[in-house]
Every structure is written in structure tokens, then in C-alpha cells.
Amino acid sequence: MPPPGTPSEELLIARFRGHARRLFWSALVLIATFGATAYFYGNLPAGLEDWMLLAAAGLVVLVAVVIPFVVWYSRSTTVTTRRVIAHHGIGARGRREMSHARGYTIAVRRGPLQRLWGSGNITLSNGVDAPLRLANVPNVTLVHETLADQIEVGQILAHRDAQAGGDESSPS
């Protein structure tokens, strides 16, 4: 721990994305598209060309596989010793932060499939700003415990620094 009154170094605790189970259907579409393309290539009925098959397969892969992957990959959450940072966006990046020292409530919601996969949704609310919702967090119980610990440590350090600051300013 740093001495009272000195700022603590911000360290990375965790960086994660939403649970990858969202990409399950994209993976199935990719496998089915490649299988169908391989089967029908060179065996198309009269009036259809192989380039048409390849163009249709490429369009299906782009819409059902590439775009969902890019959307999933563009959202990430970082937990540090000072704050929680949620990034989102592809071209223009958005960012929301919530400080541990200010404190916030942690609400965890898990549906049946999320319980099966060990994931869940976490909502962080400090009562002032709009709630920060983290969707499909993998290992949600571990992340919940980590956030609760960081709130406690952040508030202990803030209280200690406030006490140290008050003691130094009093006349001796």
C-alpha cells in the first residue's frame, strides 16, 4: 500500500469481452455455408453460374458471421484498481467509466442459459450517473467478487487519505 496522501498506481486487474457463446449461431452458419458451397459448386442447375454461388456464400458469411464477430469484438470491459471502463464502438469508440472510490451498487442477473455457461449481466449504479450495464460477462461470480473487493479497497484508501489529510492540517 502506498503511504497516506500519495496516489496509488492504477493497475490492470482484468480485461474481458462478452461471453463468446453469442457467436455460436455464426459458427454454425459458417460451417453450413462452406458445406453447401462445396456441395453445390460445379453441380448447379442450368441457368446458374458458380460465381453466383460464391457471391451468395460470401454475402451470407459477411452478414451472418463477420458483422456479428466485429460487433462482439468491438465491446470490451477493463477493471483496474481505480475504476471500471467499458469500451464500445467500431469506428468511433465510446467509453464509460465508474470509479471504485465513489462506490456503486452491483446487481447481477443470470438467465437459465447464462447460469449454464457461468455468465451473467452486471449492472453498476452509483445513484448519480446512468447505470453501467455489462452484458454476458464470463465468470460473473468472480467478476462480482472482484468488483466488490475493489470498492472496499478504494473506499478504505479514500478514508485513510482523508484521515491523513485531516491530521496533517490540524495545528500541533
TIVO-2410 file (N, C-alpha, C; in nm, 3 decimals):
# residues 172
REC num residu      c1      c2      c3 atome chaine
REC   1      M   0.083  -0.118   0.000     N      A
REC   1      M   0.000   0.000   0.000    CA      A
REC   1      M   0.088   0.124   0.000     C      A
REC   2      P   0.047   0.225  -0.074     N      A
REC   2      P   0.125   0.349  -0.074    CA      A
REC   2      P   0.105   0.424   0.057     C      A
REC   3      P   0.200   0.511   0.091     N      A
REC   3      P   0.184   0.589   0.213    CA      A
REC   3      P   0.062   0.680   0.202     C      A
REC   4      P   0.002   0.718   0.315     N      A
REC   4      P  -0.116   0.805   0.311    CA      A
REC   4      P  -0.086   0.936   0.239     C      A
REC   5      G  -0.182   0.977   0.158     N      A
REC   5      G  -0.170   1.103   0.086    CA      A
REC   5      G  -0.108   1.092  -0.051     C      A
REC   6      T  -0.038   0.984  -0.081     N      A
REC   6      T   0.020   0.967  -0.214    CA      A
REC   6      T  -0.076   0.885  -0.300     C      A
REC   7      P  -0.090   0.923  -0.426     N      A
REC   7      P  -0.183   0.850  -0.512    CA      A
REC   7      P  -0.131   0.708  -0.540     C      A
REC   8      S  -0.222   0.613  -0.541     N      A
REC   8      S  -0.182   0.475  -0.570    CA      A
REC   8      S  -0.174   0.455  -0.721     C      A
REC   9      E  -0.088   0.366  -0.761     N      A
REC   9      E  -0.071   0.336  -0.902    CA      A
REC   9      E  -0.192   0.259  -0.953     C      A
REC  10      E  -0.238   0.293  -1.072     N      A
REC  10      E  -0.353   0.223  -1.130    CA      A
REC  10      E  -0.302   0.098  -1.201     C      A
REC  11      L  -0.347  -0.018  -1.154     N      A
REC  11      L  -0.303  -0.145  -1.210    CA      A
REC  11      L  -0.420  -0.215  -1.278     C      A
REC  12      L  -0.390  -0.289  -1.383     N      A
REC  12      L  -0.490  -0.366  -1.455    CA      A
REC  12      L  -0.523  -0.492  -1.376     C      A
REC  13      I  -0.652  -0.514  -1.352     N      A
REC  13      I  -0.696  -0.635  -1.284    CA      A
REC  13      I  -0.750  -0.735  -1.385     C      A
REC  14      A  -0.837  -0.689  -1.474     N      A
REC  14      A  -0.897  -0.779  -1.573    CA      A
REC  14      A  -0.940  -0.701  -1.696     C      A
REC  15      R  -0.934  -0.767  -1.809     N      A
REC  15      R  -0.988  -0.714  -1.934    CA      A
REC  15      R  -1.064  -0.829  -1.999     C      A
REC  16      F  -1.191  -0.806  -2.034     N      A
REC  16      F  -1.270  -0.914  -2.091    CA      A
REC  16      F  -1.373  -0.860  -2.188     C      A
REC  17      R  -1.426  -0.950  -2.268     N      A
REC  17      R  -1.535  -0.922  -2.362    CA      A
REC  17      R  -1.655  -1.003  -2.317     C      A
REC  18      G  -1.769  -0.977  -2.379     N      A
REC  18      G  -1.887  -1.058  -2.350    CA      A
REC  18      G  -1.861  -1.204  -2.383     C      A
REC  19      H  -1.940  -1.291  -2.324     N      A
REC  19      H  -1.921  -1.435  -2.344    CA      A
REC  19      H  -1.932  -1.468  -2.493     C      A
REC  20      A  -1.845  -1.552  -2.542     N      A
REC  20      A  -1.837  -1.585  -2.684    CA      A
REC  20      A  -1.950  -1.678  -2.730     C      A
REC  21      R  -2.037  -1.719  -2.640     N      A
REC  21      R  -2.148  -1.805  -2.683    CA      A
REC  21      R  -2.241  -1.733  -2.779     C      A
REC  22      R  -2.233  -1.599  -2.783     N      A
REC  22      R  -2.312  -1.523  -2.880    CA      A
REC  22      R  -2.273  -1.559  -3.023     C      A
REC  23      L  -2.153  -1.610  -3.041     N      A
REC  23      L  -2.104  -1.641  -3.175    CA      A
REC  23      L  -2.135  -1.784  -3.218     C      A
REC  24      F  -2.211  -1.858  -3.138     N      A
REC  24      F  -2.243  -1.997  -3.168    CA      A
REC  24      F  -2.317  -2.009  -3.301     C      A
REC  25      W  -2.422  -1.928  -3.319     N      A
REC  25      W  -2.501  -1.937  -3.443    CA      A
REC  25      W  -2.419  -1.893  -3.564     C      A
REC  26      S  -2.332  -1.796  -3.544     N      A
REC  26      S  -2.244  -1.754  -3.654    CA      A
REC  26      S  -2.152  -1.868  -3.697     C      A
REC  27      A  -2.102  -1.943  -3.600     N      A
REC  27      A  -2.016  -2.057  -3.633    CA      A
REC  27      A  -2.093  -2.164  -3.709     C      A
REC  28      L  -2.217  -2.190  -3.668     N      A
REC  28      L  -2.299  -2.288  -3.741    CA      A
REC  28      L  -2.329  -2.242  -3.883     C      A
REC  29      V  -2.359  -2.114  -3.900     N      A
REC  29      V  -2.385  -2.061  -4.034    CA      A
REC  29      V  -2.260  -2.072  -4.120     C      A
REC  30      L  -2.144  -2.045  -4.064     N      A
REC  30      L  -2.019  -2.055  -4.139    CA      A
REC  30      L  -1.994  -2.198  -4.186     C      A
REC  31      I  -2.013  -2.294  -4.098     N      A
REC  31      I  -1.993  -2.435  -4.134    CA      A
REC  31      I  -2.093  -2.478  -4.241     C      A
REC  32      A  -2.220  -2.442  -4.221     N      A
REC  32      A  -2.324  -2.480  -4.318    CA      A
REC  32      A  -2.300  -2.413  -4.454     C      A
REC  33      T  -2.257  -2.289  -4.453     N      A
REC  33      T  -2.232  -2.219  -4.579    CA      A
REC  33      T  -2.117  -2.283  -4.656     C      A
REC  34      F  -2.009  -2.315  -4.587     N      A
REC  34      F  -1.897  -2.381  -4.655    CA      A
REC  34      F  -1.936  -2.520  -4.705     C      A
REC  35      G  -2.013  -2.592  -4.626     N      A
REC  35      G  -2.057  -2.725  -4.669    CA      A
REC  35      G  -2.147  -2.718  -4.791     C      A
REC  36      A  -2.243  -2.626  -4.789     N      A
REC  36      A  -2.335  -2.612  -4.902    CA      A
REC  36      A  -2.262  -2.563  -5.027     C      A
REC  37      T  -2.169  -2.470  -5.009     N      A
REC  37      T  -2.094  -2.419  -5.123    CA      A
REC  37      T  -2.008  -2.530  -5.185     C      A
REC  38      A  -1.944  -2.610  -5.103     N      A
REC  38      A  -1.862  -2.719  -5.154    CA      A
REC  38      A  -1.948  -2.823  -5.225     C      A
REC  39      Y  -2.068  -2.848  -5.174     N      A
REC  39      Y  -2.156  -2.948  -5.234    CA      A
REC  39      Y  -2.209  -2.900  -5.369     C      A
REC  40      F  -2.254  -2.776  -5.375     N      A
REC  40      F  -2.318  -2.726  -5.497    CA      A
REC  40      F  -2.221  -2.672  -5.600     C      A
REC  41      Y  -2.096  -2.648  -5.566     N      A
REC  41      Y  -2.001  -2.592  -5.662    CA      A
REC  41      Y  -1.977  -2.693  -5.774     C      A
REC  42      G  -2.008  -2.651  -5.895     N      A
REC  42      G  -1.995  -2.738  -6.012    CA      A
REC  42      G  -2.116  -2.826  -6.034     C      A
REC  43      N  -2.213  -2.828  -5.945     N      A
REC  43      N  -2.333  -2.912  -5.958    CA      A
REC  43      N  -2.460  -2.828  -5.962     C      A
REC  44      L  -2.451  -2.705  -6.007     N      A
REC  44      L  -2.568  -2.617  -6.007    CA      A
REC  44      L  -2.659  -2.649  -6.125     C      A
REC  45      P  -2.790  -2.626  -6.107     N      A
REC  45      P  -2.882  -2.646  -6.220    CA      A
REC  45      P  -2.854  -2.546  -6.333     C      A
REC  46      A  -2.908  -2.574  -6.448     N      A
REC  46      A  -2.887  -2.487  -6.565    CA      A
REC  46      A  -2.938  -2.347  -6.534     C      A
REC  47      G  -2.866  -2.248  -6.584     N      A
REC  47      G  -2.906  -2.108  -6.564    CA      A
REC  47      G  -2.835  -2.043  -6.447     C      A
REC  48      L  -2.770  -2.121  -6.364     N      A
REC  48      L  -2.696  -2.065  -6.250    CA      A
REC  48      L  -2.547  -2.089  -6.271     C      A
REC  49      E  -2.468  -1.991  -6.236     N      A
REC  49      E  -2.323  -1.999  -6.252    CA      A
REC  49      E  -2.257  -2.020  -6.116     C      A
REC  50      D  -2.135  -2.072  -6.119     N      A
REC  50      D  -2.061  -2.091  -5.993    CA      A
REC  50      D  -2.028  -1.960  -5.925     C      A
REC  51      W  -2.005  -1.853  -6.001     N      A
REC  51      W  -1.976  -1.724  -5.940    CA      A
REC  51      W  -2.095  -1.673  -5.861     C      A
REC  52      M  -2.216  -1.706  -5.904     N      A
REC  52      M  -2.336  -1.665  -5.829    CA      A
REC  52      M  -2.340  -1.735  -5.693     C      A
REC  53      L  -2.305  -1.862  -5.694     N      A
REC  53      L  -2.299  -1.938  -5.569    CA      A
REC  53      L  -2.196  -1.879  -5.474     C      A
REC  54      L  -2.078  -1.848  -5.528     N      A
REC  54      L  -1.972  -1.791  -5.445    CA      A
REC  54      L  -2.009  -1.653  -5.392     C      A
REC  55      A  -2.077  -1.572  -5.474     N      A
REC  55      A  -2.120  -1.439  -5.429    CA      A
REC  55      A  -2.224  -1.450  -5.318     C      A
REC  56      A  -2.319  -1.543  -5.335     N      A
REC  56      A  -2.421  -1.562  -5.232    CA      A
REC  56      A  -2.359  -1.613  -5.102     C      A
REC  57      A  -2.265  -1.706  -5.113     N      A
REC  57      A  -2.197  -1.758  -4.994    CA      A
REC  57      A  -2.117  -1.647  -4.925     C      A
REC  58      G  -2.050  -1.565  -5.002     N      A
REC  58      G  -1.974  -1.453  -4.946    CA      A
REC  58      G  -2.064  -1.354  -4.874     C      A
REC  59      L  -2.181  -1.326  -4.932     N      A
REC  59      L  -2.276  -1.235  -4.869    CA      A
REC  59      L  -2.330  -1.293  -4.738     C      A
REC  60      V  -2.362  -1.421  -4.738     N      A
REC  60      V  -2.410  -1.485  -4.616    CA      A
REC  60      V  -2.303  -1.482  -4.507     C      A
REC  61      V  -2.179  -1.512  -4.543     N      A
REC  61      V  -2.070  -1.510  -4.445    CA      A
REC  61      V  -2.049  -1.368  -4.392     C      A
REC  62      L  -2.055  -1.270  -4.479     N      A
REC  62      L  -2.036  -1.132  -4.435    CA      A
REC  62      L  -2.145  -1.089  -4.336     C      A
REC  63      V  -2.272  -1.116  -4.370     N      A
REC  63      V  -2.383  -1.069  -4.287    CA      A
REC  63      V  -2.399  -1.151  -4.159     C      A
REC  64      A  -2.385  -1.283  -4.168     N      A
REC  64      A  -2.415  -1.369  -4.053    CA      A
REC  64      A  -2.294  -1.408  -3.970     C      A
REC  65      V  -2.172  -1.383  -4.021     N      A
REC  65      V  -2.053  -1.426  -3.946    CA      A
REC  65      V  -1.962  -1.307  -3.915     C      A
REC  66      V  -1.921  -1.234  -4.016     N      A
REC  66      V  -1.823  -1.128  -3.997    CA      A
REC  66      V  -1.880  -1.013  -3.914     C      A
REC  67      I  -1.998  -0.964  -3.950     N      A
REC  67      I  -2.056  -0.850  -3.878    CA      A
REC  67      I  -2.083  -0.884  -3.731     C      A
REC  68      P  -2.146  -0.998  -3.696     N      A
REC  68      P  -2.162  -1.029  -3.553    CA      A
REC  68      P  -2.028  -1.041  -3.479     C      A
REC  69      F  -1.925  -1.096  -3.544     N      A
REC  69      F  -1.794  -1.107  -3.479    CA      A
REC  69      F  -1.735  -0.969  -3.453     C      A
REC  70      V  -1.743  -0.879  -3.551     N      A
REC  70      V  -1.687  -0.744  -3.534    CA      A
REC  70      V  -1.762  -0.669  -3.423     C      A
REC  71      V  -1.894  -0.684  -3.417     N      A
REC  71      V  -1.971  -0.620  -3.310    CA      A
REC  71      V  -1.930  -0.676  -3.174     C      A
REC  72      W  -1.917  -0.808  -3.163     N      A
REC  72      W  -1.874  -0.870  -3.037    CA      A
REC  72      W  -1.734  -0.824  -2.999     C      A
REC  73      Y  -1.644  -0.819  -3.095     N      A
REC  73      Y  -1.505  -0.783  -3.070    CA      A
REC  73      Y  -1.489  -0.635  -3.034     C      A
REC  74      S  -1.584  -0.550  -3.075     N      A
REC  74      S  -1.572  -0.406  -3.052    CA      A
REC  74      S  -1.614  -0.364  -2.912     C      A
REC  75      R  -1.664  -0.454  -2.830     N      A
REC  75      R  -1.707  -0.422  -2.694    CA      A
REC  75      R  -1.615  -0.492  -2.595     C      A
REC  76      S  -1.557  -0.414  -2.505     N      A
REC  76      S  -1.471  -0.474  -2.404    CA      A
REC  76      S  -1.487  -0.398  -2.272     C      A
REC  77      T  -1.450  -0.465  -2.165     N      A
REC  77      T  -1.456  -0.406  -2.032    CA      A
REC  77      T  -1.320  -0.425  -1.966     C      A
REC  78      T  -1.274  -0.320  -1.899     N      A
REC  78      T  -1.146  -0.323  -1.828    CA      A
REC  78      T  -1.173  -0.288  -1.683     C      A
REC  79      V  -1.119  -0.368  -1.592     N      A
REC  79      V  -1.128  -0.341  -1.449    CA      A
REC  79      V  -0.987  -0.311  -1.401     C      A
REC  80      T  -0.969  -0.193  -1.341     N      A
REC  80      T  -0.840  -0.156  -1.285    CA      A
REC  80      T  -0.857  -0.137  -1.134     C      A
REC  81      T  -0.750  -0.101  -1.067     N      A
REC  81      T  -0.757  -0.080  -0.923    CA      A
REC  81      T  -0.830   0.050  -0.889     C      A
REC  82      R  -0.857   0.136  -0.987     N      A
REC  82      R  -0.928   0.261  -0.961    CA      A
REC  82      R  -1.068   0.267  -1.018     C      A
REC  83      R  -1.094   0.197  -1.129     N      A
REC  83      R  -1.222   0.216  -1.199    CA      A
REC  83      R  -1.257   0.099  -1.288     C      A
REC  84      V  -1.380   0.102  -1.338     N      A
REC  84      V  -1.430   0.009  -1.438    CA      A
REC  84      V  -1.450   0.090  -1.566     C      A
REC  85      I  -1.395   0.042  -1.677     N      A
REC  85      I  -1.403   0.113  -1.804    CA      A
REC  85      I  -1.470   0.021  -1.905     C      A
REC  86      A  -1.579   0.069  -1.966     N      A
REC  86      A  -1.649  -0.007  -2.070    CA      A
REC  86      A  -1.629   0.064  -2.203     C      A
REC  87      H  -1.569  -0.005  -2.300     N      A
REC  87      H  -1.546   0.047  -2.435    CA      A
REC  87      H  -1.647  -0.016  -2.530     C      A
REC  88      H  -1.694   0.063  -2.626     N      A
REC  88      H  -1.781   0.008  -2.730    CA      A
REC  88      H  -1.766   0.093  -2.856     C      A
REC  89      G  -1.795   0.033  -2.969     N      A
REC  89      G  -1.791   0.105  -3.095    CA      A
REC  89      G  -1.687   0.050  -3.190     C      A
REC  90      I  -1.714   0.068  -3.319     N      A
REC  90      I  -1.624   0.018  -3.422    CA      A
REC  90      I  -1.539   0.132  -3.477     C      A
REC  91      G  -1.602   0.230  -3.539     N      A
REC  91      G  -1.527   0.344  -3.593    CA      A
REC  91      G  -1.502   0.447  -3.486     C      A
REC  92      A  -1.609   0.503  -3.434     N      A
REC  92      A  -1.599   0.598  -3.323    CA      A
REC  92      A  -1.616   0.520  -3.194     C      A
REC  93      R  -1.516   0.527  -3.108     N      A
REC  93      R  -1.518   0.450  -2.984    CA      A
REC  93      R  -1.587   0.530  -2.874     C      A
REC  94      G  -1.675   0.464  -2.802     N      A
REC  94      G  -1.738   0.523  -2.684    CA      A
REC  94      G  -1.676   0.462  -2.560     C      A
REC  95      R  -1.683   0.537  -2.450     N      A
REC  95      R  -1.619   0.490  -2.327    CA      A
REC  95      R  -1.700   0.539  -2.209     C      A
REC  96      R  -1.727   0.448  -2.115     N      A
REC  96      R  -1.794   0.484  -1.989    CA      A
REC  96      R  -1.708   0.434  -1.875     C      A
REC  97      E  -1.699   0.514  -1.770     N      A
REC  97      E  -1.616   0.478  -1.655    CA      A
REC  97      E  -1.698   0.490  -1.527     C      A
REC  98      M  -1.661   0.410  -1.429     N      A
REC  98      M  -1.719   0.420  -1.296    CA      A
REC  98      M  -1.606   0.396  -1.195     C      A
REC  99      S  -1.590   0.493  -1.104     N      A
REC  99      S  -1.481   0.490  -1.008    CA      A
REC  99      S  -1.517   0.402  -0.888     C      A
REC 100      H  -1.419   0.323  -0.841     N      A
REC 100      H  -1.441   0.239  -0.722    CA      A
REC 100      H  -1.452   0.326  -0.597     C      A
REC 101      A  -1.377   0.436  -0.591     N      A
REC 101      A  -1.373   0.518  -0.470    CA      A
REC 101      A  -1.509   0.583  -0.442     C      A
REC 102      R  -1.584   0.616  -0.546     N      A
REC 102      R  -1.716   0.676  -0.526    CA      A
REC 102      R  -1.817   0.574  -0.476     C      A
REC 103      G  -1.791   0.450  -0.504     N      A
REC 103      G  -1.881   0.344  -0.461    CA      A
REC 103      G  -1.998   0.330  -0.557     C      A
REC 104      Y  -2.051   0.210  -0.565     N      A
REC 104      Y  -2.166   0.182  -0.651    CA      A
REC 104      Y  -2.228   0.051  -0.606     C      A
REC 105      T  -2.351   0.031  -0.647     N      A
REC 105      T  -2.416  -0.096  -0.618    CA      A
REC 105      T  -2.393  -0.189  -0.736     C      A
REC 106      I  -2.386  -0.316  -0.704     N      A
REC 106      I  -2.364  -0.418  -0.807    CA      A
REC 106      I  -2.486  -0.508  -0.811     C      A
REC 107      A  -2.550  -0.514  -0.926     N      A
REC 107      A  -2.664  -0.604  -0.944    CA      A
REC 107      A  -2.626  -0.708  -1.049     C      A
REC 108      V  -2.647  -0.834  -1.015     N      A
REC 108      V  -2.615  -0.944  -1.107    CA      A
REC 108      V  -2.745  -1.013  -1.146     C      A
REC 109      R  -2.765  -1.032  -1.276     N      A
REC 109      R  -2.882  -1.104  -1.325    CA      A
REC 109      R  -2.833  -1.215  -1.416     C      A
REC 110      R  -2.883  -1.337  -1.392     N      A
REC 110      R  -2.841  -1.453  -1.471    CA      A
REC 110      R  -2.964  -1.529  -1.517     C      A
REC 111      G  -2.977  -1.545  -1.648     N      A
REC 111      G  -3.083  -1.626  -1.703    CA      A
REC 111      G  -3.043  -1.773  -1.699     C      A
REC 112      P  -3.135  -1.862  -1.739     N      A
REC 112      P  -3.104  -2.005  -1.734    CA      A
REC 112      P  -2.983  -2.045  -1.820     C      A
REC 113      L  -2.974  -1.994  -1.942     N      A
REC 113      L  -2.860  -2.027  -2.027    CA      A
REC 113      L  -2.732  -1.963  -1.974     C      A
REC 114      Q  -2.745  -1.844  -1.917     N      A
REC 114      Q  -2.627  -1.780  -1.860    CA      A
REC 114      Q  -2.575  -1.859  -1.741     C      A
REC 115      R  -2.664  -1.912  -1.658     N      A
REC 115      R  -2.620  -1.995  -1.545    CA      A
REC 115      R  -2.550  -2.120  -1.595     C      A
REC 116      L  -2.601  -2.177  -1.704     N      A
REC 116      L  -2.540  -2.296  -1.761    CA      A
REC 116      L  -2.397  -2.269  -1.806     C      A
REC 117      W  -2.371  -2.152  -1.864     N      A
REC 117      W  -2.240  -2.118  -1.916    CA      A
REC 117      W  -2.154  -2.039  -1.818     C      A
REC 118      G  -2.207  -2.006  -1.700     N      A
REC 118      G  -2.129  -1.934  -1.600    CA      A
REC 118      G  -2.117  -1.786  -1.627     C      A
REC 119      S  -2.208  -1.732  -1.708     N      A
REC 119      S  -2.204  -1.589  -1.739    CA      A
REC 119      S  -2.323  -1.519  -1.677     C      A
REC 120      G  -2.332  -1.389  -1.697     N      A
REC 120      G  -2.444  -1.312  -1.645    CA      A
REC 120      G  -2.429  -1.165  -1.680     C      A
REC 121      N  -2.530  -1.087  -1.646     N      A
REC 121      N  -2.530  -0.944  -1.669    CA      A
REC 121      N  -2.502  -0.873  -1.537     C      A
REC 122      I  -2.414  -0.775  -1.539     N      A
REC 122      I  -2.383  -0.696  -1.420    CA      A
REC 122      I  -2.424  -0.552  -1.448     C      A
REC 123      T  -2.497  -0.493  -1.353     N      A
REC 123      T  -2.535  -0.353  -1.362    CA      A
REC 123      T  -2.471  -0.279  -1.245     C      A
REC 124      L  -2.394  -0.176  -1.277     N      A
REC 124      L  -2.328  -0.093  -1.175    CA      A
REC 124      L  -2.400   0.041  -1.170     C      A
REC 125      S  -2.441   0.081  -1.049     N      A
REC 125      S  -2.515   0.206  -1.034    CA      A
REC 125      S  -2.464   0.281  -0.912     C      A
REC 126      N  -2.426   0.407  -0.933     N      A
REC 126      N  -2.380   0.488  -0.821    CA      A
REC 126      N  -2.485   0.588  -0.774     C      A
REC 127      G  -2.603   0.588  -0.832     N      A
REC 127      G  -2.711   0.675  -0.790    CA      A
REC 127      G  -2.706   0.814  -0.852     C      A
REC 128      V  -2.599   0.849  -0.921     N      A
REC 128      V  -2.586   0.981  -0.982    CA      A
REC 128      V  -2.589   0.969  -1.134     C      A
REC 129      D  -2.499   0.889  -1.186     N      A
REC 129      D  -2.488   0.870  -1.331    CA      A
REC 129      D  -2.582   0.759  -1.376     C      A
REC 130      A  -2.597   0.748  -1.507     N      A
REC 130      A  -2.677   0.638  -1.562    CA      A
REC 130      A  -2.607   0.507  -1.529     C      A
REC 131      P  -2.684   0.401  -1.500     N      A
REC 131      P  -2.622   0.272  -1.466    CA      A
REC 131      P  -2.536   0.220  -1.581     C      A
REC 132      L  -2.429   0.153  -1.545     N      A
REC 132      L  -2.338   0.091  -1.641    CA      A
REC 132      L  -2.373  -0.056  -1.648     C      A
REC 133      R  -2.418  -0.102  -1.764     N      A
REC 133      R  -2.460  -0.242  -1.781    CA      A
REC 133      R  -2.354  -0.318  -1.859     C      A
REC 134      L  -2.306  -0.426  -1.799     N      A
REC 134      L  -2.209  -0.514  -1.863    CA      A
REC 134      L  -2.283  -0.643  -1.898     C      A
REC 135      A  -2.302  -0.667  -2.027     N      A
REC 135      A  -2.383  -0.781  -2.071    CA      A
REC 135      A  -2.297  -0.905  -2.095     C      A
REC 136      N  -2.351  -1.020  -2.059     N      A
REC 136      N  -2.289  -1.150  -2.084    CA      A
REC 136      N  -2.144  -1.158  -2.034     C      A
REC 137      V  -2.124  -1.121  -1.910     N      A
REC 137      V  -1.991  -1.124  -1.850    CA      A
REC 137      V  -1.952  -1.269  -1.821     C      A
REC 138      P  -1.839  -1.317  -1.876     N      A
REC 138      P  -1.796  -1.453  -1.843    CA      A
REC 138      P  -1.745  -1.457  -1.698     C      A
REC 139      N  -1.760  -1.571  -1.632     N      A
REC 139      N  -1.719  -1.587  -1.491    CA      A
REC 139      N  -1.777  -1.475  -1.405     C      A
REC 140      V  -1.908  -1.459  -1.412     N      A
REC 140      V  -1.973  -1.344  -1.350    CA      A
REC 140      V  -1.954  -1.341  -1.198     C      A
REC 141      T  -1.949  -1.455  -1.133     N      A
REC 141      T  -1.931  -1.454  -0.987    CA      A
REC 141      T  -1.791  -1.403  -0.949     C      A
REC 142      L  -1.690  -1.442  -1.025     N      A
REC 142      L  -1.555  -1.395  -1.000    CA      A
REC 142      L  -1.545  -1.244  -1.023     C      A
REC 143      V  -1.605  -1.196  -1.130     N      A
REC 143      V  -1.603  -1.052  -1.159    CA      A
REC 143      V  -1.679  -0.976  -1.051     C      A
REC 144      H  -1.794  -1.029  -1.005     N      A
REC 144      H  -1.871  -0.965  -0.898    CA      A
REC 144      H  -1.789  -0.954  -0.771     C      A
REC 145      E  -1.723  -1.062  -0.731     N      A
REC 145      E  -1.639  -1.059  -0.610    CA      A
REC 145      E  -1.523  -0.961  -0.624     C      A
REC 146      T  -1.463  -0.956  -0.741     N      A
REC 146      T  -1.352  -0.864  -0.766    CA      A
REC 146      T  -1.397  -0.719  -0.756     C      A
REC 147      L  -1.512  -0.688  -0.815     N      A
REC 147      L  -1.564  -0.552  -0.809    CA      A
REC 147      L  -1.597  -0.513  -0.665     C      A
REC 148      A  -1.658  -0.603  -0.590     N      A
REC 148      A  -1.691  -0.574  -0.450    CA      A
REC 148      A  -1.564  -0.549  -0.370     C      A
REC 149      D  -1.461  -0.629  -0.392     N      A
REC 149      D  -1.333  -0.609  -0.323    CA      A
REC 149      D  -1.270  -0.474  -0.359     C      A
REC 150      Q  -1.278  -0.437  -0.486     N      A
REC 150      Q  -1.217  -0.311  -0.529    CA      A
REC 150      Q  -1.292  -0.191  -0.473     C      A
REC 151      I  -1.423  -0.200  -0.460     N      A
REC 151      I  -1.498  -0.092  -0.397    CA      A
REC 151      I  -1.451  -0.075  -0.253     C      A
REC 152      E  -1.439  -0.186  -0.182     N      A
REC 152      E  -1.398  -0.181  -0.042    CA      A
REC 152      E  -1.257  -0.123  -0.028     C      A
REC 153      V  -1.164  -0.169  -0.109     N      A
REC 153      V  -1.027  -0.119  -0.102    CA      A
REC 153      V  -1.022   0.030  -0.139     C      A
REC 154      G  -1.096   0.068  -0.244     N      A
REC 154      G  -1.099   0.208  -0.286    CA      A
REC 154      G  -1.153   0.299  -0.178     C      A
REC 155      Q  -1.257   0.255  -0.110     N      A
REC 155      Q  -1.315   0.337  -0.004    CA      A
REC 155      Q  -1.225   0.340   0.120     C      A
REC 156      I  -1.158   0.231   0.150     N      A
REC 156      I  -1.064   0.230   0.263    CA      A
REC 156      I  -0.950   0.327   0.236     C      A
REC 157      L  -0.894   0.325   0.115     N      A
REC 157      L  -0.785   0.417   0.081    CA      A
REC 157      L  -0.831   0.562   0.083     C      A
REC 158      A  -0.952   0.587   0.031     N      A
REC 158      A  -1.005   0.724   0.032    CA      A
REC 158      A  -1.026   0.772   0.175     C      A
REC 159      H  -1.078   0.685   0.261     N      A
REC 159      H  -1.100   0.721   0.401    CA      A
REC 159      H  -0.966   0.745   0.472     C      A
REC 160      R  -0.869   0.658   0.447     N      A
REC 160      R  -0.737   0.672   0.508    CA      A
REC 160      R  -0.671   0.802   0.465     C      A
REC 161      D  -0.682   0.833   0.335     N      A
REC 161      D  -0.622   0.957   0.285    CA      A
REC 161      D  -0.692   1.079   0.343     C      A
REC 162      A  -0.824   1.071   0.361     N      A
REC 162      A  -0.898   1.182   0.421    CA      A
REC 162      A  -0.856   1.201   0.567     C      A
REC 163      Q  -0.837   1.091   0.639     N      A
REC 163      Q  -0.793   1.098   0.778    CA      A
REC 163      Q  -0.651   1.154   0.786     C      A
REC 164      A  -0.565   1.109   0.697     N      A
REC 164      A  -0.425   1.157   0.699    CA      A
REC 164      A  -0.420   1.304   0.662     C      A
REC 165      G  -0.502   1.346   0.568     N      A
REC 165      G  -0.508   1.487   0.528    CA      A
REC 165      G  -0.561   1.574   0.640     C      A
REC 166      G  -0.657   1.524   0.717     N      A
REC 166      G  -0.715   1.600   0.828    CA      A
REC 166      G  -0.617   1.611   0.943     C      A
REC 167      D  -0.537   1.506   0.967     N      A
REC 167      D  -0.441   1.509   1.077    CA      A
REC 167      D  -0.327   1.605   1.048     C      A
REC 168      E  -0.282   1.612   0.922     N      A
REC 168      E  -0.170   1.697   0.886    CA      A
REC 168      E  -0.207   1.843   0.892     C      A
REC 169      S  -0.334   1.876   0.864     N      A
REC 169      S  -0.372   2.017   0.861    CA      A
REC 169      S  -0.405   2.071   1.000     C      A
REC 170      S  -0.421   1.985   1.101     N      A
REC 170      S  -0.452   2.034   1.235    CA      A
REC 170      S  -0.325   2.089   1.300     C      A
REC 171      P  -0.340   2.202   1.375     N      A
REC 171      P  -0.221   2.260   1.437    CA      A
REC 171      P  -0.170   2.173   1.551     C      A
REC 172      S  -0.037   2.169   1.566     N      A
REC 172      S   0.024   2.085   1.671    CA      A
REC 172      S   0.072   2.170   1.786     C      A
***
